[in-house]
Every structure is written in structure tokens, then in C-alpha cells.
Amino acid sequence: MSQQYDFVAIGDIVVDAFIQLSKEHATVSKNLDTGLKTLEMPFGSKLPYEDVTVVRAVGNSPNASVSAHRLGLKTALVANLGDDRNGKDCMEALREEGVHTDYVKVHEDKDTNYHYVLRWGPERTILIKHEKYPYVLPNFETPPRYLYFSSIGEHGVDFHFEIADYVKANPETKLVFQPGTFQIKLGPEKLKPLYEVTEIFFCNKEEAMEILKTKEQDIPTLIRKMKELGPNMPVITDGPAGAFVVDENDQAWHMPMYPDPAPPVDRTGAGDSFSSTFTAAIALGFTPAEALAWGPINSMSVVQHIGAQAGLLTRDKLDEYLKNAPEDYKARKI
């Protein structure tokens, strides 16, 4: 029998070029009515930037696979790369991190996804372009313990149903779903088969309101409505207000943020680190309330670095933060 993976992440992989904009030549304005922010730069000009940092083998699912491996799980990634220099660099980066690449396909006629991240302080705007890869679920000789599914291109609607069918046929595999923007816009009715077989589901408060098509802002209410869609263990984050989960016994829990040791440098990957770390804790046998204490610590660490992976913690380092956590850093029933 072939080896069993604890954690197999499925989703697009990219190279991110982080461009630090000059605040003398770029500004951010805020609409007082909607709260929406707009990045503004003079059109038709040659604008200096401060620096650029290129980060390889990132994206929601690659980030999750690296995170889970650093925390002690045997991980693999299902993704697609182009047969180019960027693709080779991504493959090398995954292997250096200990993520198995058996299910990463290289396409001779395709380019590797390359995104430009415009940084303004700790916030960013990302210019994206997804290559149209064929999405196919691998033939797992031994079903993985957890499938972690996240962002893919808009042409991959049918792939969601292939994953749902696999989980139905292999109930020993637990599905974790962290939807990307495209998947959120599709809505729960379109993806009903996937929602119904999801074990753990992640989104933030605003995404939950969009998915549920509601103006309700009370998270205990939102999270129980999310559970009615099918996920056994929905988790909702709310920035500075912390994170919330409903466990298998329908008990809701709340966890505050872990305090930042310094102002955030870059918020890219904070959600991925939280979701993957929570999932890793569950896979390692911890309760939902205990897992809820793990996630914010890795998010705190990630935002202290540029890119989504540099700050991801090892199990020993995470345990150290837990040991030294403030007294009020604990999950509470709500």
C-alpha cells in the first residue's frame, strides 16, 4: 500500500512579486459612505518604487501545504505549473519545504501563474492572471486524511463536483474548504454538493454575509446559518474581533487575536495561515476550541514578514507562543 498523506492541498500556485510603492507617489483614499479604499497613482507617469521581493510557490493551497508540513503533517500539493523558469523555481521551493510534489503537473504549453502585489504599508492590491489549466483530481492510491481545497480559476466549476464525488465515495477523507473570491461569488446553491460534504469551512465575516446573502452581522448567528448549508465545522474570522467556530456538538466558541509584537508588515497570507493551522491542529487530534488557539498565532507571525510563507511557524515555535500567551488568550463559549 502506498503512503497516506495527512494533508493534501488543492489549488492554484503562483509566483508573487511584491512591489513596495513609494508613498510620495501613491496614495490611498477612503470612501466615507462605503468604507472602500482606492489606491491612486498619477496616470501616464514613470513612478519610482522602493523595492521588490519575489516569492515563489505561493497561493492559498501551497501556503497551506507548507504551513501544515512545518507543523508536523505529511503533506502534498495538487497544482499546475508551466514548463518555464518560474515553474521550475516553484517546484524547487516546494521540495525545499518538504511538500511532496507527486501531484503537481507541469504543462509544456502553459505559463506559470505570476502575480504583481502592489504594497502600500501593510495592505496590498494584487494584479492577478490565472492560466487556464485543466483541473483533474489525482488517482490517490490511498485516500488522504484531509483534502484542503481553495482558490482555482473560474473555468474550474466542474472540478468542485469531482472533489465532492470523491469525498462521498471515500468518507475516511475529510474535506476542508477555504473558498476564494470566484468560489464565493458562485454561491452555496451552485456548489451545494461540495458544501454538503465539507468537514471544516473557513471564511471571514464579510464573506459569510455575501455567501448567505444577508445583512446580519452577529457572528454566532452567521456561523450557525453557515452550518445549515452543510459544513460540519464552520469557522469565521473577524479581523481584530478574533475568530469563531461551531463544533460538532453545535457549541460556538470565540477566540481573541494573539497580540502583535510589532505593527504588521504585510497581511498577505494571514487567512491561509489561520485556516491551515486550525486544520493541522484538528488533524493532530486537538479539539476545535484548542485548534482555535493555534490559528491566530501563526497569522500573527506571518504578518510580520513579506509574503505568505516566511513567517509560518514550526510546531515547537507555536507551542512556545502558546506557553507564553497572555492570560486572557483562551477560547470562550458563546
Buried (B, 14 or more C-beta within 10 A) or exposed (E): EEEBBBBBBBBBBBBBBBBBBEEEBBEBEEEEEEEEEEBEEEEEEEEEEEEEBEBBBBBBBBBBBBBBBBBBBBBBBBBBBBEBEBBBBBBEBBEEBEBBBEBBBBBEEBBBBBBBBBBBBBBBBEEBEBBEBEBEBBEBEEBBBBBBBBBBBEEBBEBBEEBBBBBEEBEEBBBBBBBBEBBBEBBBEEBBBBBBBBBBBBBBBEBBBBBBEEEEEEBBBBBBBBBEBBBBBBBBBBEEEBBBBBBEEEEBBBBBBBEEEEEBBBBBBBBBBBBBBBBBBBBBEBBBBBBBBBBBBBBBBBBBBBBBBBBBBEBEBBEEBBEEBEEEBBBEEE
